């Protein structure tokens, strides 16, 4: 059962989890960690998020380039929106409220996770991802967020008051909301270049029992693709 919201609202929600919004927020979080806390926290945060993002890219490239997926559960790659939102939002709110009591910090991370799951759900509502892909993304994002919270839980409050941190992170979200970033195009190009196929694997045709494997790129088609 999903929330009965207009499609325009779901589109607005899903836009919050885009790479164009979440990556700048993640970098802003890292910057605040460098300014107010130890550098190792910033490195840990970016390392965890980077590793998870690489895993998402690998699963997408594997499907687009070679058709590697799981038909039984309609899985063609981990949802990047679900990963980014469930990883970044809990950590962003947690870092903003690091000077607060432990109960408040814990609740803030939980709220961030719920917001991330809502963004993940929007991908299913809008038919951008299957349930399995969103569940995988939310689970991976939650692991990243909780791992960082565990690493930074006992840190001393530092010198950063919550208001400027929260305000700056909110400003990034508002400024970049719905700014398009062609990540899917980039991933598709990488997958086709690595696999040598002319066309990407597509979910609808991939789910058919008799699927025609995309032809491999010839030298002429590669030149045409480069020119285009």
C-alpha positions in Angstrom: 0.0 0.0 0.0 1.4 3.4 -1.0 0.5 6.9 0.0 -2.2 8.4 -2.2 -0.3 11.3 -3.5 -0.5 13.1 -6.9 2.2 12.0 -9.4 3.7 15.5 -9.4 4.3 15.1 -5.7 6.0 11.7 -6.1 8.2 13.3 -8.9 9.2 16.1 -6.5 10.0 13.5 -3.8 12.0 11.3 -6.1 14.0 14.3 -7.3 15.4 14.7 -3.8 17.3 11.5 -4.0 19.0 12.3 -7.3 22.8 12.3 -7.5 22.7 16.0 -8.3 21.3 16.7 -4.9 22.6 13.9 -2.6 26.3 14.1 -3.7 26.6 17.8 -3.0 24.9 17.2 0.4 27.3 14.4 1.1 30.3 16.6 0.2 28.9 19.4 2.4 28.6 16.9 5.3 32.3 15.9 4.7 33.3 19.5 4.8 31.6 20.2 8.1 33.2 17.1 9.5 36.6 18.4 8.5 35.9 21.8 10.0 34.4 20.8 13.3 35.6 17.3 13.9 38.4 14.9 13.0 39.4 14.4 9.4 39.1 10.6 9.8 35.3 11.0 10.1 35.2 12.8 6.7 37.4 10.1 5.1 35.3 7.3 6.7 32.1 8.9 5.4 33.2 9.4 1.9 34.9 6.0 1.8 31.7 4.2 2.9 29.5 6.2 0.5 32.0 5.8 -2.4 32.2 2.0 -2.0 28.4 1.6 -1.9 28.0 3.9 -5.0 30.6 1.8 -6.9 28.6 -1.3 -6.1 25.5 0.3 -7.5 27.3 1.3 -10.7 28.7 -2.2 -11.1 25.2 -3.8 -10.9 23.8 -1.3 -13.4 26.7 -1.7 -15.8 26.4 -5.5 -15.6 22.8 -5.4 -16.6 23.0 -2.6 -19.3 26.1 -4.1 -20.9 25.6 -7.9 -20.5 22.0 -8.4 -19.2 23.1 -9.7 -15.8 20.2 -9.6 -13.4 17.7 -11.8 -11.6 14.5 -12.2 -13.6 12.5 -14.0 -10.8 12.6 -10.8 -8.7 12.8 -8.3 -11.5 16.3 -7.1 -10.5 18.4 -5.2 -13.0 20.6 -3.2 -10.6 20.6 -1.5 -7.2 18.5 1.7 -7.1 20.9 4.7 -6.9 18.2 7.0 -5.6 17.3 4.6 -2.8 21.0 4.1 -1.8 21.9 7.8 -1.8 18.8 8.9 0.1 19.0 6.3 2.8 22.7 6.8 3.2 23.0 10.6 3.0 19.9 11.9 4.7 20.4 10.0 8.0 24.1 11.1 8.2 23.3 14.7 7.2 20.8 15.1 10.0 22.9 13.1 12.4 26.0 15.3 11.8 23.9 18.5 12.1 22.7 17.3 15.5 26.0 15.8 16.8 26.1 18.3 19.7 22.7 17.1 20.9 22.1 14.3 23.4 22.5 10.7 22.3 18.7 10.2 22.2 18.2 13.1 19.8 21.0 12.0 17.6 19.6 8.5 17.4 16.1 9.8 16.6 17.6 12.1 13.9 19.2 9.2 12.1 15.9 7.2 12.3 14.0 10.2 10.7 16.6 10.4 8.0 16.2 6.7 7.2 12.4 7.0 7.0 12.8 9.9 4.6 15.2 7.8 2.5 12.8 4.9 2.4 10.0 7.3 1.3 12.2 8.5 -1.6 13.0 4.9 -2.4 9.2 4.1 -2.5 8.7 6.9 -5.0 10.9 5.0 -7.5 8.5 2.1 -7.3 5.4 4.3 -7.6 6.9 6.0 -10.7 7.9 2.7 -12.2 11.5 3.7 -12.3 12.6 0.6 -10.3 11.2 -2.7 -9.1 10.6 -3.4 -5.5 13.7 -5.7 -5.3 15.9 -2.9 -6.6 14.6 -0.4 -4.2 14.8 -2.8 -1.2 18.4 -3.5 -2.2 19.2 0.2 -2.4 17.6 1.1 0.9 19.3 -1.8 2.7 22.7 -0.8 1.3 22.1 2.8 2.2 21.1 1.9 5.7 24.2 -0.1 6.2 26.3 2.9 5.1 24.5 5.3 7.3 24.4 3.1 10.4 28.1 2.2 9.9 29.0 5.9 9.9 26.8 6.6 12.9 28.5 3.8 14.8 31.9 5.2 13.9 31.1 8.7 14.9 28.7 8.0 17.8 31.2 8.6 20.6 32.8 11.7 19.1 33.0 14.8 21.2 30.4 17.4 20.2 33.0 19.7 18.6 32.6 23.4 18.0 29.8 23.5 15.4 26.3 24.6 16.5 23.5 22.8 14.7 21.8 25.8 13.1 24.4 26.8 10.5 25.1 23.1 9.6 21.5 22.3 9.1 20.8 25.6 7.3 23.7 25.0 4.8 22.6 21.4 4.1 19.0 22.5 3.6 20.2 25.3 1.2 22.1 22.8 -0.9 18.9 20.6 -1.2 16.7 23.6 -2.1 19.2 25.0 -4.6 19.8 21.8 -6.5 16.4 20.2 -6.3 15.3 19.0 -9.8 18.7 20.0 -11.4 19.2 17.3 -14.0 22.3 15.1 -14.0 22.6 12.5 -16.8 24.0 9.7 -14.7 22.0 7.0 -16.5 23.4 8.2 -19.8 26.9 8.1 -18.5 26.5 4.6 -17.1 24.9 3.4 -20.3 27.8 4.8 -22.3 30.3 3.1 -20.0 28.4 -0.2 -20.2 28.2 -0.2 -24.0 31.9 0.7 -24.3 32.9 -2.1 -22.0 30.6 -4.7 -23.5 31.0 -3.7 -27.1 27.3 -4.0 -27.7 25.5 -1.5 -30.0 22.4 -1.3 -27.8 21.8 -1.6 -24.0 19.8 -4.4 -22.5 16.3 -3.2 -21.7 14.2 -4.5 -18.8 10.9 -5.2 -20.8 12.7 -7.2 -23.5 15.1 -8.8 -21.0 12.2 -10.3 -19.1 11.0 -12.2 -22.2 12.0 -15.9 -22.4 13.5 -15.5 -25.8 15.6 -12.4 -25.8 17.9 -11.4 -28.7 21.3 -10.4 -27.5 22.3 -6.9 -28.7 24.7 -7.0 -31.6 28.3 -6.1 -31.0 29.6 -2.8 -32.1 31.4 -2.7 -35.4 34.1 -0.2 -36.2 31.7 1.9 -38.3 29.0 1.9 -35.6 31.6 2.9 -33.0 32.6 5.9 -35.2 29.0 6.9 -35.7 28.4 6.7 -31.9 31.5 8.8 -31.3 30.4 11.5 -33.8 26.9 11.5 -32.3 
